[in-house]
Amino acid sequence: MTRRAQLAEEPGVEPREMPDAGMFAAADQITVAVHDFALVLVNDAEVDEALELVAEAQKRAGV
């Protein structure tokens, strides 16, 4: 999601890597990434695509 948000905000610029701050910071990193992604969604189709990505990630994570 971070990559998609960065590409939407700055097309043509290589996305920055999200640092690994350890497992206890993962929830914060995910929250920030999703928040940033949500801010750049401009229409219902993009929202639907984002929801599909979340559902796919949940399946892969087993939640």
Secondary structure per residue as TSV (DSSP state, phi and psi in degrees):
chain	resnum	aa	ss	phi	psi
A	1	M	-	360.0	-37.3
A	2	T	H	-60.9	-44.3
A	3	R	H	-60.6	-46.1
A	4	R	H	-63.4	-41.0
A	5	A	H	-63.3	-44.6
A	6	Q	H	-64.9	-40.2
A	7	L	H	-65.7	-35.4
A	8	A	H	-70.7	-37.9
A	9	E	H	-75.0	-37.1
A	10	E	S	-135.6	73.9
A	11	P	T	-57.0	138.7
A	12	G	T	86.0	-6.3
A	13	V	S	-103.1	133.3
A	14	E	-	-63.4	125.7
A	15	P	-	-61.9	146.5
A	16	R	-	-78.9	151.0
A	17	E	-	-81.4	132.6
A	18	M	-	-74.6	125.1
A	19	P	-	-68.5	151.6
A	20	D	-	-90.1	108.3
A	21	A	-	-104.0	15.9
A	22	G	-	94.4	163.0
A	23	M	G	-65.8	-26.6
A	24	F	G	-76.0	-19.4
A	25	A	G	-95.4	-3.7
A	26	A	H	-58.8	-42.8
A	27	A	H	-62.5	-41.4
A	28	D	H	-63.4	-42.9
A	29	Q	H	-62.5	-43.2
A	30	I	H	-65.3	-42.6
A	31	T	H	-59.9	-45.5
A	32	V	H	-64.8	-43.3
A	33	A	H	-61.9	-45.0
A	34	V	H	-67.5	-40.1
A	35	H	H	-59.6	-48.1
A	36	D	H	-61.2	-41.0
A	37	F	H	-63.6	-44.3
A	38	A	H	-62.0	-34.4
A	39	L	H	-66.7	-25.4
A	40	V	H	-97.9	-2.5
A	41	L	-	-71.2	131.2
A	42	V	-	-113.8	-11.0
A	43	N	S	-152.9	170.8
A	44	D	H	-61.4	-33.8
A	45	A	H	-63.7	-40.0
A	46	E	H	-68.6	-36.4
A	47	V	H	-63.9	-44.6
A	48	D	H	-60.2	-42.6
A	49	E	H	-63.3	-40.8
A	50	A	H	-62.9	-41.9
A	51	L	H	-63.6	-37.6
A	52	E	H	-64.0	-41.5
A	53	L	H	-62.2	-40.8
A	54	V	H	-65.0	-43.4
A	55	A	H	-62.3	-41.0
A	56	E	H	-64.1	-41.8
A	57	A	H	-64.3	-38.9
A	58	Q	H	-62.3	-41.9
A	59	K	H	-62.6	-44.9
A	60	R	H	-64.2	-33.6
A	61	A	H	-83.9	-10.7
A	62	G	T	76.8	27.2
A	63	V	-	-115.2	360.0
